[in-house]
Amino acid sequence: MFYAEHTWGYSSSIVEPWHPNVNKLDLRKSLFALKANESASRAINKITYFHGETSISVHKQLTFGAINPHDFPVIDVLNVSLESLFGHRHFEILEKDTGLVVPHQIGHYARGYEVNILVKLDAKQKKSYVIRDIAAPPLISAGNCAKVAVEGVNDLASTFAETLQTGSVVTPYKLDNKFFRIQYEEGQGITSIYDNINDKELIKPTSKFNAFTPIYEVTPVKTTQYEERRLMGRNRKAVHTQRDIGKLLSATVLEDGPLYSRVEFGYQLQGTNASSLILTAYKEIPRIDVDFRFHKTSVWEPENLYLALPFTTGYDNEEFWVEKTGTIFRPRIDQLPGTCTDFYALQDGMCYQSSNSSLIIATPDTPLIAMGDIKSHEIKLCGEEGVNNIDDVYAWVMNNFWETNFKVDLGGFHQYRYSLLLNDSNNVDEAFQAAKATNYPVLGYYSFI
């Protein structure tokens, strides 16, 4: 609560960012956040210990635990990080109580392995999973033509076509599974996300930008740092604001296995030294996760960073819903006349709802969204002509333009998460349950017994 209090810090944080009081209050605010993080971590540790989590111990059977913290059933991918697989090389993972084999995929991170397990849990249910070693699979013959040549690159169109027949394929040019067909092009980005279940394109044809395109704005200072920001008024930008649209430079397949496919998109974007999207498409869940990673440069001038969210269910009868703390409502419809329509602070996310399906966007890290034209424009309020519920939507990732009390320096390494989910329910409450389950996933741990 102290960290989120209205004023970030000292009153001259914009005009004198070097002032000792500015930097001291920055440290104090960070301390509040760190204390909250420590308290939350200790609470989670108590919960997992109560349910059986242990310290690492070799020469013992490794068990994974999963707990559904929600009052409704969930299907999720449990993720547990381990530095070692403790001698297990070829194995399968089973539900401990039933002995049923469950799909899993082994990923990697800087220190070791990520064990990913598909879990299906009832409300508040707990399950345990164990490893069972199996024989090594037979070697694959290259036949008359090696699908992967000596350089280790898979680039044969025939191989991609064969792989797609098994249910999914991922290449530097496309990703296709039973839920989504995603296409991306150099220079343009993610040009299509197609709903394979309902045969609908999920990117609005009228959108100015492609899906998850990063957009950077900076406003040259013609007066003073304070005055330039004041003159922006309700726009939070100026007519002379400079805007840069992220340009896709590369697409690299990182992982492809039974549970998910993962691709990294490298972007050229002003205001950053490096910028990329890590897209994960799941094969048993109608969900796409996007991690937006970037190395932000330090800029004193007013700036904004957005991600374009140009989505639709593809049906004509859809409405746009968002969740604020304590309520779900339709922006620009279910709000007081004369109130703001350009940006909204959310809790768990947003949803395009039709009578046929729901398209949900979960936003666990950056709860601010912008609606409408991101260029400087005449401000219209709720109830005025031309203010529509269906409009362009952007994740407002960061900004530094408030005149006082807030931090001006956004430089550093950052990563923010977003998830796109499909749901065949026409119940908006159920849609936001799915967003909540994504933001607060299944709690996992390991034990050695």
MIVO-910353 format. One line per 5 residues: for each residue x, y, z of N, C-alpha, C. Coordinates in steps of 0.02 Angstrom, whole numbers, plus 50000, padded with zeros to 5 digits. Atoms other than C-alpha are relative to their C-alpha. Layout:
X,Y,Z,X,Y,Z,X,Y,Z; ...
***
This chain:
50042,49940,50000,50000,50000,50000,50044,50063,50000; 49956,49942,50000,50143,50119,50039,50032,50010,49931; 49968,49994,50065,50226,50079,49872,49952,50030,49948; 50049,49979,50050,50065,50110,49774,49968,50067,50017; 50029,49936,49979,50024,50272,49866,50010,50052,49944
50005,49956,50058,49983,50415,49747,50066,50030,49978; 49937,49968,50020,50149,50507,49750,50057,49951,50005; 49944,50047,50001,50299,50404,49699,50056,50024,50045; 49943,49977,49962,50426,50515,49782,50001,50076,50008; 49988,49929,49986,50498,50689,49804,49970,50044,49945
50037,49957,50046,50410,50836,49721,50039,50023,49940; 49960,49976,50058,50556,50884,49607,50029,49942,49960; 49972,50059,50034,50579,50708,49535,50006,50010,49925; 49996,49988,50072,50550,50775,49358,50051,50054,49984; 49956,49943,50017,50643,50940,49361,50070,49992,50030
49935,50012,49969,50785,50882,49476,50009,49926,50016; 49997,50072,49986,50800,50693,49455,50064,49978,50036; 49938,50016,49964,50976,50699,49530,49998,50019,50074; 50003,49974,49932,50918,50778,49694,50005,49942,50050; 49993,50053,49949,50968,50676,49850,49933,49975,50026
50065,50022,49974,50789,50675,49913,49962,49956,49950; 50031,50041,50052,50729,50605,49747,50026,49929,50003; 49970,50067,50000,50851,50460,49753,49989,49963,50065; 50014,50033,49936,50824,50426,49938,49929,49973,50002; 50069,50023,50000,50637,50415,49915,49989,49944,49950
50002,50056,50047,50664,50302,49765,50019,49936,50036; 49979,50059,49962,50757,50182,49879,49948,49981,50052; 50052,50015,49950,50622,50198,50012,49940,49965,49968; 50056,50032,50034,50486,50155,49887,50018,49928,49980; 49979,50067,50017,50587,50005,49827,50000,49954,50061
50000,50039,49938,50604,49949,50007,49930,49976,50017; 50069,50020,49987,50415,49948,50028,49981,49940,49956; 50016,50055,50047,50398,49837,49873,50037,49937,50019; 49961,50059,49982,50537,49721,49929,49973,49967,50063; 50030,50028,49939,50458,49700,50101,49936,49961,49983
50062,50034,50020,50292,49655,50020,50017,49935,49964; 49979,50060,50036,50380,49532,49904,50026,49947,50048; 49974,50047,49951,50471,49453,50051,49943,49968,50039; 50057,50027,49962,50308,49434,50149,49961,49949,49958; 50036,50046,50044,50221,49354,50000,50039,49935,49990
49959,50060,50010,50367,49235,49971,50000,49955,50061; 50002,50040,49939,50369,49181,50153,49932,49965,50007; 50067,50030,49995,50181,49150,50147,49994,49940,49953; 50003,50055,50048,50198,49042,49990,50043,49942,50024; 49957,50053,49974,50342,48946,50069,49965,49960,50055
50036,50035,49947,50234,48906,50220,49946,49953,49971; 50052,50041,50032,50095,48842,50106,50030,49938,49969; 49971,50058,50034,50207,48730,50000,50033,49952,50050; 49971,50043,49949,50299,48665,50154,49946,49959,50034; 50056,50035,49969,50132,48622,50234,49976,49942,49957
50025,50051,50046,50085,48523,50078,50053,49949,49981; 49951,50053,50011,50249,48426,50072,50064,50020,49965; 49938,49980,50034,50386,48529,49990,50060,49985,50045; 49939,50014,49963,50562,48477,50042,50059,50033,49966; 49938,49977,50030,50740,48532,50012,50024,49947,49950
49972,50046,50049,50838,48453,49869,50039,49946,50036; 49964,50056,49970,50904,48280,49915,50010,49946,49947; 49986,50049,50052,50990,48159,49796,49984,49929,50025; 50011,50072,49987,50959,47970,49785,49931,49987,50031; 50068,50011,49977,50775,47989,49826,49951,50014,49944
50050,49992,50052,50615,47985,49723,49976,50073,49998; 50020,49931,50010,50571,48155,49651,49925,50003,49985; 50072,49991,50009,50389,48208,49665,49984,50073,49988; 50023,49931,50012,50303,48363,49595,49930,50008,50027; 50066,49986,49973,50154,48442,49682,49968,50058,49964
50037,49946,50032,50019,48552,49607,49937,50014,50042; 50058,49979,49960,49886,48651,49702,49961,50052,49960; 50043,49950,50031,49739,48741,49623,49975,50047,50054; 50021,49953,49947,49713,48899,49729,49930,50029,49990; 50063,49968,50018,49547,48942,49645,49939,49958,50020
50064,50032,49983,49365,48901,49682,49966,49972,49938; 50028,50028,50062,49340,48834,49505,50054,49957,49968; 49951,50044,50032,49423,48698,49398,50046,50038,49953; 49952,49970,50047,49578,48741,49296,50037,49946,49961; 49952,50039,50039,49682,48666,49157,50059,50046,49988
49942,49955,50002,49858,48736,49164,50062,49958,49987; 49935,50032,50006,50041,48697,49134,50040,50018,50062; 49960,49992,49940,50132,48673,49298,50074,50007,49980; 49930,49988,50016,50309,48743,49289,50042,49997,50064; 49955,50007,49942,50444,48687,49413,50071,50002,49975
49930,49992,50020,50626,48740,49397,50045,49955,50042; 49952,50044,49967,50765,48617,49438,50069,50011,49968; 49933,49994,50028,50953,48633,49420,50025,49935,49972; 49979,50066,50023,50970,48445,49390,49939,49955,49995; 50052,50051,50005,50860,48300,49335,50018,49937,50038
49980,50052,49953,50953,48188,49458,50005,49931,49968; 49987,50063,50033,51003,48054,49334,49945,49975,49954; 50054,50019,50044,50835,48041,49245,50014,50027,49930; 49986,49979,50068,50865,48045,49057,49940,49988,49954; 50059,50017,50039,50722,47954,48971,49946,49979,50050
50050,50013,49948,50563,47957,49075,49932,50026,49979; 50068,49973,50007,50377,47988,49084,49977,50023,50069; 50026,49973,49937,50276,48078,49216,49929,49975,50009; 50065,50030,49985,50125,47999,49301,49967,50037,50058; 50037,49981,49939,49988,48055,49419,50013,49947,50053
49980,50047,49948,50041,47976,49582,49942,49956,50022; 50057,50039,49973,49866,47922,49638,49970,49953,49949; 50034,50040,50051,49799,47855,49472,50048,49960,49957; 49953,50033,50043,49958,47801,49383,49994,50019,49927; 50009,49979,50070,49900,47890,49225,50059,50042,49977
49946,49960,50030,50036,47959,49111,49972,50066,49978; 50023,49933,50019,50019,48147,49086,50053,50032,49954; 49953,49967,50045,50097,48253,48948,50047,50047,50038; 49952,49954,49969,50255,48347,48996,50050,50023,49947; 49948,49973,50045,50392,48450,48914,50055,50029,50043
49942,49974,49964,50567,48490,48976,50027,50060,49964; 49970,49940,50027,50623,48668,48946,50066,50014,50035; 49935,49982,49971,50782,48758,48995,49999,50072,50024; 49987,49931,49979,50831,48913,49091,50073,50005,50020; 49928,49987,49993,50998,48988,49141,50034,49950,50046
49968,50043,49951,51030,48871,49288,49985,49926,49992; 50016,50071,50005,50952,48709,49229,49939,49987,49958; 50057,50025,50038,50786,48633,49178,49934,50029,50027; 50069,49984,49981,50603,48683,49178,49958,49938,49985; 50045,50057,50008,50487,48536,49206,49929,50027,49992
50067,49976,50014,50319,48577,49126,49952,49940,49994; 50047,50056,49997,50171,48463,49163,49929,50026,49989; 50070,49982,50010,49993,48474,49097,49959,49975,50059; 50039,50019,49941,49879,48476,49250,49928,50020,49991; 50072,49987,50000,49691,48465,49265,49976,49991,50072
50016,50001,49929,49629,48511,49438,49930,50028,50013; 50064,49973,49977,49459,48533,49518,50014,50057,50048; 49994,49943,49954,49425,48680,49634,50038,49979,50063; 49960,50011,49940,49556,48685,49773,50035,49932,50002; 49972,50067,49999,49620,48514,49720,50076,50001,50000
49927,50011,49999,49798,48452,49751,50015,49934,49968; 49978,50062,50031,49887,48321,49646,50076,49994,50005; 49928,50014,50001,50058,48239,49649,50018,49961,49938; 49976,50031,50061,50161,48181,49501,50069,49971,50012; 49936,50033,49989,50307,48059,49495,50032,49983,49932
49962,50018,50059,50443,48014,49369,50009,49925,49997; 49986,50070,50011,50457,47840,49295,50047,49993,49940; 49952,50008,50053,50610,47796,49193,49975,49950,49948; 50019,50044,50056,50583,47715,49022,50060,49988,49957; 49944,50015,50046,50693,47640,48887,50010,50058,49952
49984,49948,50048,50781,47756,48767,49962,49986,49935; 50036,50011,50063,50681,47781,48606,50048,49977,49945; 49956,50023,50054,50749,47699,48448,50026,50059,49959; 49971,49948,50043,50862,47801,48335,49957,50008,49938; 50041,49985,50059,50775,47887,48191,50044,49996,49938
49963,50006,50063,50834,47838,48017,49988,50061,49957; 50006,49943,50046,50869,47979,47895,49966,49980,49936; 50029,50022,50063,50805,47872,47752,50040,50024,49941; 49966,49977,50060,50844,47935,47579,50019,50074,50004; 49987,49928,49994,50845,48117,47635,49998,50020,50073
49999,49979,49930,50899,48185,47803,49957,50062,50008; 50043,49942,49989,50764,48301,47868,50038,50058,50030; 49956,49949,49972,50894,48394,47969,50071,49984,49977; 49933,50012,50028,51063,48411,47880,50054,50011,50053; 49944,49998,49953,51235,48419,47959,50004,50066,50038
49997,49936,49964,51215,48603,48004,49947,50006,50054; 50048,50002,49946,51070,48556,48116,49938,50043,49990; 50057,49956,50014,50938,48664,48030,49945,49961,49964; 50058,50030,50032,50764,48600,47986,49966,50053,49957; 50028,49948,50043,50706,48699,47834,49965,49972,49938
50034,50030,50057,50619,48575,47716,49924,50010,50005; 50072,49989,50001,50441,48622,47666,49963,49933,50009; 50033,50065,49993,50398,48436,47653,49999,49977,50072; 49997,50019,49929,50454,48408,47832,49949,50040,50040; 50049,49959,49965,50347,48553,47893,49929,49974,49987
50067,50026,50017,50196,48480,47801,49987,49935,50037; 50008,50062,49963,50225,48309,47879,49988,50013,50074; 50007,49984,49928,50243,48385,48052,49930,50027,50015; 50067,49971,49989,50080,48482,48033,49947,49945,50002; 50048,50055,49999,49989,48317,48000,49995,49968,50069
50001,50026,49932,50035,48267,48179,49962,50045,50047; 50040,49955,49958,49938,48417,48245,50027,50070,50008; 49973,49932,49992,50058,48565,48251,50066,50005,49964; 49935,49987,50030,50208,48644,48169,50020,50071,50018; 49974,49933,49988,50319,48794,48208,50063,50009,49958
49944,49984,50043,50443,48875,48088,50017,50073,50010; 49986,49928,49997,50528,49045,48069,49949,50043,49963; 50048,49963,50042,50377,49092,47961,49928,49993,50025; 50069,50010,49977,50222,49022,48047,50000,49952,50060; 50013,50047,49945,50152,48929,48198,49928,49977,49992
50067,50027,50012,50003,48814,48177,49987,49941,50047; 50022,50057,49960,49913,48701,48302,49924,49996,49997; 50072,50010,50007,49734,48645,48333,49960,50061,50021; 50035,49940,49978,49689,48812,48413,50014,50062,49958; 49980,49938,50033,49786,48946,48320,50043,49987,49939
49952,49995,50055,49871,48981,48155,50028,50071,50000; 49968,49935,49991,49994,49123,48181,50050,50011,49944; 49954,49983,50054,50086,49207,48037,50037,50064,50017; 49959,49941,49986,50227,49333,48048,50046,50012,49941; 49961,49980,50058,50327,49429,47919,50054,50050,50021
49945,49953,49988,50494,49519,47921,49977,50071,49987; 50017,49929,50008,50471,49705,47946,49931,50017,50026; 50070,49985,49981,50286,49689,47989,49981,49974,50069; 50017,50029,49936,50273,49575,48140,49948,49945,49993; 50051,50053,49998,50128,49459,48186,49940,50025,49960
50051,49973,50045,50009,49486,48040,49933,49964,50006; 50062,50037,49995,49879,49353,48079,50002,49952,50060; 50012,50051,49950,49814,49254,48227,49930,49973,49986; 50063,50028,50024,49679,49138,48161,49974,49948,50050; 50034,50047,49955,49555,49044,48271,49981,49939,49959
50014,50060,50039,49559,48868,48199,49936,49964,50021; 50061,50033,49976,49411,48811,48305,49938,50032,49969; 50059,49964,50025,49288,48945,48250,50008,50029,49931; 49987,49973,50067,49368,48989,48083,49991,50076,49997; 50005,49927,49996,49389,49172,48130,50069,50030,50006
49939,49961,49991,49531,49297,48111,49992,50041,50064; 50004,49966,49935,49570,49370,48283,50033,50069,50001; 49974,49932,50005,49660,49527,48224,49951,50042,49959; 50049,49959,50034,49541,49666,48177,50026,50025,49933; 49976,49978,50066,49553,49707,47991,50009,50075,49995
49994,49927,50001,49536,49893,48030,50057,50026,50043; 49948,49978,49954,49683,49896,48150,50057,50034,49964; 49943,49964,50028,49826,50017,48119,50065,49961,50010; 49938,50036,49983,49955,49897,48195,49986,49926,50005; 50005,50072,49993,49989,49711,48198,50001,49980,50074
50008,50024,49932,49968,49603,48353,50065,50006,50040; 49946,49993,49952,50082,49643,48501,50059,50042,49971; 49948,49956,50026,50179,49773,48399,50019,50051,50053; 49979,49948,49953,50284,49882,48515,50002,50069,49967; 50003,49931,50026,50262,50070,48492,50032,50046,50052
49964,49955,49954,50377,50202,48566,49987,50073,49980; 50010,49928,50010,50343,50388,48586,50048,50040,50044; 49960,49952,49961,50456,50530,48641,49983,50070,49975; 50019,49931,50016,50417,50716,48646,50059,50046,50012; 49946,49952,49991,50559,50840,48615,49978,50058,50045
50017,49947,49953,50564,50973,48751,50015,50068,49968; 49992,49933,50029,50536,51148,48681,49997,50054,50053; 50005,49951,49946,50506,51234,48848,50045,49977,50058; 49962,50033,49946,50559,51149,49011,49969,49931,50011; 50025,50068,49988,50538,50970,49072,49931,50002,50034
50064,49994,49966,50396,51025,49186,49947,50028,49954; 50049,49965,50041,50310,51144,49065,49978,49958,49941; 50018,50042,50058,50316,51023,48919,49947,49949,50020; 50048,50049,49976,50222,50896,49021,49933,50033,50017; 50062,49966,49982,50095,51021,49087,49959,50017,49938
50034,49979,50061,50054,51081,48912,49966,49943,49962; 50032,50057,50033,50006,50905,48859,49926,49993,50020; 50069,50005,49978,49844,50920,48957,49979,49929,50011; 50026,50068,49991,49737,50764,48953,50028,49951,49949; 49974,50044,50052,49826,50695,48800,50059,49958,50024
49938,50031,49978,49988,50650,48889,50049,49989,49942; 49954,49995,50057,50077,50687,48724,49984,50064,49964; 50008,49937,50035,50094,50832,48603,49993,49988,49925; 50004,50005,50073,50066,50867,48419,50068,49982,49971; 49933,50013,50026,50255,50861,48394,50033,49938,50030
49973,50063,49974,50276,50694,48485,50024,49956,49943; 49971,50044,50051,50387,50576,48385,49982,49928,50018; 50026,50068,49989,50322,50399,48363,50039,49950,49957; 49964,50052,50036,50419,50242,48314,49963,49934,50007; 50035,50064,50000,50335,50078,48265,50052,49944,49996
49952,50054,49999,50431,49919,48307,50001,49962,49934; 49990,50035,50063,50502,49830,48154,50028,49931,50015; 49978,50068,49988,50517,49641,48157,50063,49984,49959; 49937,50015,50034,50696,49590,48117,50013,49925,49995; 49984,50071,50000,50700,49404,48160,49946,49961,50035
50045,50047,49967,50596,49253,48210,50039,49935,50011; 49958,50057,49984,50686,49111,48299,49959,49950,50041; 50035,50053,49962,50607,48946,48354,50044,49980,50059; 49963,50018,49939,50662,48916,48534,49985,49930,50024; 50020,50065,49974,50564,48761,48584,49939,49974,49962
50060,50031,50027,50438,48639,48514,49995,49929,50029; 50008,50065,49967,50371,48490,48612,49927,49982,50007; 50069,50024,49992,50213,48400,48669,49952,50052,50028; 50045,49953,49966,50145,48547,48771,49996,50068,49967; 50000,49932,50027,50196,48707,48683,50054,50009,49947
49950,49976,50048,50290,48792,48542,50019,50071,50021; 49976,49934,49977,50397,48946,48577,50043,50032,49947; 49964,49962,50052,50462,49079,48457,50021,50067,50030; 49976,49934,49980,50567,49234,48491,50000,50047,49940; 50002,49949,50052,50532,49390,48386,50045,50058,50021
49956,49944,49987,50671,49518,48381,49977,50062,49963; 50025,49938,50029,50616,49698,48352,50053,50055,50004; 49963,49937,49998,50703,49860,48309,49952,50053,50025; 50045,49951,49969,50628,49994,48421,50040,50055,50032; 49967,49942,49969,50686,50168,48464,49984,50001,50075
50009,49997,49927,50708,50201,48650,50024,49938,50035; 49974,50062,49971,50778,50026,48675,50064,49981,49965; 49940,50030,50030,50945,49942,48648,49986,49930,49973; 50021,50066,50023,50861,49773,48626,49926,49993,50017; 50072,50008,49990,50678,49725,48609,49978,49935,49968
50024,50063,50029,50594,49556,48585,49936,49978,50033; 50059,50034,49975,50433,49459,48607,50013,49925,50002; 49996,50072,49996,50437,49280,48669,49928,49973,50000; 50069,50024,50008,50277,49196,48607,49998,49925,50013; 50009,50071,49983,50221,49030,48682,49928,49981,49984
50067,50024,50018,50073,48940,48601,49992,49929,50027; 50011,50065,49968,50003,48793,48701,49960,49955,49954; 50031,50048,50045,49945,48634,48615,49938,49967,50029; 50058,50031,49968,49816,48574,48743,49956,50052,50034; 50038,49945,49970,49753,48744,48803,49995,50055,49948
50007,49946,50049,49682,48882,48689,50027,50066,50027; 49968,49943,49968,49808,49007,48754,50067,50016,49967; 49935,49975,50024,49954,49112,48693,50028,50046,50054; 49965,49956,49953,50078,49189,48815,50051,50041,49961; 49951,49955,50030,50185,49338,48764,50040,50034,50056
49955,49963,49955,50336,49401,48862,50033,50055,49960; 49970,49942,50033,50389,49576,48809,50063,50018,50039; 49936,49988,49969,50574,49595,48849,50036,50057,49964; 49963,49946,50033,50679,49750,48818,50049,50032,50048; 49950,49961,49963,50829,49850,48874,49985,50073,49985
50022,49931,50010,50760,50026,48897,50057,50049,50012; 49952,49946,49990,50873,50176,48873,49972,50051,50049; 50021,49947,49954,50868,50318,48999,49986,50064,49961; 50021,49940,50037,50772,50467,48929,49966,50047,50048; 50030,49950,49956,50728,50627,49020,49935,50028,49971
50059,49972,50033,50602,50688,48892,49939,49957,50012; 50061,50040,49991,50419,50634,48906,49997,49943,49949; 50002,50057,50045,50398,50460,48834,49945,49951,50020; 50049,50053,49990,50273,50317,48816,50023,49938,49965; 49987,50063,50034,50288,50134,48772,49935,49959,50002
50062,50037,50006,50139,50034,48708,50012,49933,49966; 50006,50060,50042,50097,49860,48642,49930,50002,49969; 50065,50000,50033,49959,49853,48512,49962,49935,50015; 50043,50058,49985,49814,49737,48558,49938,50004,49954; 50054,49988,50049,49707,49741,48398,49956,49939,49990
50033,50065,50003,49596,49592,48437,49925,50004,49994; 50072,50007,50009,49420,49533,48402,49983,49926,50003; 50022,50069,50005,49318,49374,48418,49985,49981,49928; 50019,50012,50069,49275,49393,48234,49925,50001,49988; 50072,49998,50006,49089,49402,48270,49975,50073,50005
50025,49931,50003,48982,49558,48239,49969,50024,50065; 50040,49980,49941,48889,49556,48405,50043,50005,50063; 49957,50000,49942,49040,49576,48520,49999,50067,50037; 49991,49942,49957,49065,49697,48664,50067,49994,50035; 49936,49999,49966,49224,49750,48752,49989,50012,50074
50008,49997,49928,49233,49721,48940,50068,50005,50033; 49939,49999,49960,49365,49761,49070,49982,49988,50073; 50011,50011,49929,49386,49719,49253,50042,50049,50040; 49967,49960,49949,49427,49849,49383,49989,49967,50068; 50008,50030,49935,49443,49808,49566,49927,50006,50023
50068,50000,49974,49270,49757,49622,49945,50001,49949; 50054,49997,50049,49177,49768,49457,50024,49981,49931; 49989,50013,50071,49166,49712,49276,49953,50045,49961; 50043,49953,50035,49102,49841,49153,50024,50009,49927; 49984,49985,50069,49098,49896,48971,50024,50072,49996
49975,49932,50005,49210,50048,48943,49958,50041,49952; 50037,49950,50041,49119,50201,48874,49926,49986,49996; 50072,50014,49995,48950,50121,48912,49979,50002,50073; 50020,50007,49929,48939,50072,49096,50043,50045,50045; 49963,49954,49958,49023,50228,49166,49965,50068,50000
50034,49936,49992,48973,50401,49221,50011,50045,49938; 49992,49952,50054,48940,50528,49082,50051,50054,50018; 49951,49947,49988,49080,50655,49064,50065,49975,50031; 49939,50027,49971,49217,50536,49127,50048,49977,49946; 49945,50015,50045,49381,50483,49048,49987,49938,49958
50009,50057,50045,49376,50368,48896,50065,49981,49964; 49937,50012,50036,49560,50369,48842,50044,49947,50033; 49960,50052,49968,49637,50254,48972,49964,49975,50063; 50032,50034,49944,49586,50131,49108,50052,49958,50037; 49959,50044,49958,49672,50042,49253,49960,49936,50014
50035,50063,49995,49627,49857,49260,50025,49960,50060; 49978,50047,49949,49638,49715,49385,50032,49939,49967; 49972,50061,50031,49657,49549,49291,50003,50002,49925; 49995,49998,50072,49627,49598,49111,49938,50028,49967; 50054,49975,50042,49502,49631,48972,49972,49943,49958
50033,50054,50035,49383,49531,48863,49957,50028,49944; 50048,49989,50054,49297,49538,48694,49950,49943,50004; 50052,50050,49987,49131,49449,48723,49947,50002,49945; 50056,50006,50047,49009,49388,48591,49954,49945,50025; 50046,50054,49980,48862,49268,48601,50029,49932,49984
49970,50063,50022,48976,49136,48524,50064,49982,50037; 49935,50015,49969,49144,49153,48612,50026,50061,50037; 49965,49946,49964,49259,49256,48722,50073,49999,49979; 49928,49992,50009,49432,49322,48681,50025,50041,50059; 49979,49970,49937,49522,49363,48843,50073,50020,49996
49931,49978,49997,49681,49462,48869,50016,50013,50073; 49980,49993,49930,49761,49441,49041,50063,50044,50003; 49946,49952,49994,49879,49578,49100,50027,50000,50072; 49978,50004,49930,49968,49525,49261,50050,50053,50021; 49945,49956,49982,50109,49652,49252,49988,50074,49986
50012,49930,50019,50049,49812,49166,49926,50012,49994; 50072,49997,50000,49869,49850,49212,49969,50060,49963; 50027,49940,50032,49852,50015,49115,49991,49987,49925; 50012,50004,50072,49772,50015,48941,49978,50068,49974; 50023,49940,50035,49742,50155,48816,49950,49979,49947
50050,50014,50051,49591,50162,48701,49996,50059,49951; 50009,49949,50050,49565,50256,48539,50065,50018,49964; 49942,49977,50038,49691,50357,48439,50056,50019,50048; 49945,49983,49955,49862,50365,48522,50036,50064,49977; 49973,49935,50019,49904,50522,48424,49965,50055,50041
50030,49944,49966,49871,50691,48504,49934,50019,49966; 50066,49989,50030,49686,50730,48480,49956,50040,50049; 50049,49968,49957,49537,50826,48546,49969,49947,50046; 50023,50049,49950,49479,50741,48705,49924,49998,50001; 50072,50011,49992,49304,50667,48708,49988,49959,50062
50017,50035,49938,49220,50607,48866,49940,49954,49989; 50054,50049,50006,49093,50470,48898,49933,50034,49989; 50065,49972,50016,48924,50506,48822,50001,50046,49940; 49996,49955,50058,48988,50616,48680,49999,49959,49936; 50006,50034,50065,48964,50573,48497,50068,49974,49977
49938,50028,50027,49094,50458,48420,50041,49962,50051; 49964,50037,49948,49148,50378,48585,49969,49930,50004; 50029,50067,50008,49121,50192,48552,50035,49949,50045; 49974,50054,49958,49144,50036,48656,50054,49959,49963; 49951,50035,50041,49237,49948,48514,50046,50051,49968
49951,49952,50025,49396,50045,48475,50069,49968,50004; 49932,50025,49994,49584,50024,48461,50021,49995,50073; 49978,50011,49931,49663,49955,48621,50075,49987,50001; 49927,50008,49992,49844,49962,48680,50016,49986,50074; 49971,50005,49933,49936,49898,48832,50047,50058,50008
49957,49941,49986,50014,50056,48905,50054,49977,50048; 49949,50035,49963,50175,49976,48962,50034,50046,50050; 49967,49954,49954,50263,50128,49037,49998,50071,49972; 49995,49930,50020,50274,50317,49035,50035,50038,50056; 49965,49959,49949,50366,50457,49127,49979,50073,49997
50017,49931,50017,50265,50612,49089,49966,50040,50055; 50032,49960,49948,50184,50662,49254,50048,50056,50023; 49959,49941,49988,50245,50835,49303,50041,49996,50064; 49968,49999,49935,50295,50793,49481,49988,49934,50037; 50009,50056,49954,50316,50657,49613,50014,49930,49971
49991,50067,50029,50342,50513,49489,50070,49994,49969; 49932,50013,50024,50502,50432,49426,50006,50017,49926; 49991,49980,50069,50570,50506,49264,50043,49949,49962; 49953,50045,50032,50702,50373,49228,49970,49930,49994; 50028,50066,50012,50632,50215,49148,50053,49950,49976
49947,50041,50028,50801,50145,49094,50010,49935,50039; 49985,50065,49968,50850,49964,49128,49972,49942,49961; 50025,50062,50031,50804,49785,49087,49931,49985,50028; 50070,50010,49980,50618,49745,49090,49972,49939,49964; 50039,50053,50031,50501,49599,49055,49929,50003,50027
50070,49997,49981,50311,49604,49056,49961,49946,49962; 50036,50057,50027,50186,49464,49025,49929,50019,49978; 50068,49993,50024,50025,49454,48927,49977,49930,49977; 50028,50063,50023,49909,49308,48886,49937,50013,49960; 50060,49998,50041,49778,49287,48750,49967,49932,50006
50036,50062,49989,49645,49154,48786,49934,50000,49962; 50065,50009,50030,49494,49087,48695,49956,49959,50046; 50048,50035,49957,49338,49028,48786,49934,49997,49962; 50062,50007,50038,49179,48959,48708,49939,50021,50039; 50056,49977,49958,49072,49029,48849,49979,50071,49980
50024,49932,50011,48963,49182,48824,49986,50035,50066; 50008,49971,49933,48970,49219,49011,50062,50041,50017; 49942,49956,49990,49082,49368,49047,50034,49986,50068; 49969,50017,49936,49108,49316,49229,50047,49941,49993; 49956,50058,50012,49180,49149,49171,50062,50021,49962
49943,49976,50038,49292,49242,49050,50053,50031,50046; 49952,49969,49954,49371,49343,49190,50025,49951,50052; 49972,50053,49961,49388,49186,49294,50062,49971,49966; 49943,50026,50039,49502,49123,49154,50059,50048,50004; 49946,49952,49994,49602,49284,49162,50033,49996,50069
49974,50005,49932,49620,49268,49350,50043,49937,50008; 49962,50063,49995,49677,49086,49336,50066,50005,49963; 49937,49991,50036,49809,49140,49210,50048,50044,50039; 49958,49955,49961,49874,49282,49318,50025,49969,50065; 49982,50034,49937,49876,49173,49474,49998,49925,49986
50001,50069,50025,49927,49002,49406,50003,49948,50056; 49994,50056,49954,49933,48831,49487,50066,50006,50038; 49941,49996,49958,50054,48831,49633,50037,49933,49998; 49962,50061,50007,50193,48704,49608,50060,49997,50046; 49942,50010,49957,50334,48631,49711,50027,49929,49987
49973,50068,50004,50445,48476,49723,50015,49974,50069; 49982,50032,49936,50481,48351,49860,50039,49937,49986; 49959,50061,50004,50606,48210,49888,49982,49956,50059; 50025,50043,49947,50536,48064,49985,50031,49930,49995
***
